[in-house]
Amino acid sequence: MKIILLGAPGSGKGTHAQQLTKQLNIPQISTGDIFRKNLKEGTPLGLQVKDILAQGKLVPDEITVAIVKDRLAEPDCANGYILDGFPRSIKQAEELDKFDNIDCAVEIDVDKDAIVRRLSGRRFCPDCNGTFHISTLSDATKCPACGGKLIVREDDKEATVKERLRVYDETTAPLLQYYKAQGKLKTVDGNGTIEEVYAKILKVLQ
């Protein structure tokens, strides 16, 4: 099954993609993870997208499409995949249609104020790559897993989060109409516990 997860930044796409990849035994393709890996390793791609991501803007289509096309050609995608964070514009969706045919686009619809609280409260540990939320931490500066120092990633700062949501509404939200017109859009209410939302996603995929 070839699935696209749609939703604003912080709507839970990554979390639910990880659950689906285990249950359906197909890979999660996250453009955000690919970019962050390159940023950490200081690759030419990482240097190219560093300033773009820090400002909450979108990486140019031609770069993103080329990366996704290469990734989907790998053997582990033969039986399907979950796209998380791609496509992010009509142009990207049209390019995807040229080299593959997806089965379903699932929108996770979450209240925007809740997203700002959720993302700006995230803390990241560079030492073990753990991600936590201040609502669950007794010490918001110390990693509960390895004891490392927690940081706020640039793309989780409140001003950046609000800019990311504005960009999402402007460029990505039209994708909902694009996939609705193709008869491939399924929308689930993303307000609730992880377990509740995941159950809704599984229901629409059946």
Beta strands, then each sheet from edge to edge (+ up, - down):
strand 1: 2-6
strand 2: 28-30
strand 3: 81-84
strand 4: 104-109
strand 5: 122-124
strand 6: 131-133
strand 7: 185-189
sheet 1: 2+ 3+ 1+ 4+ 7+
sheet 2: 5+ 6-
end
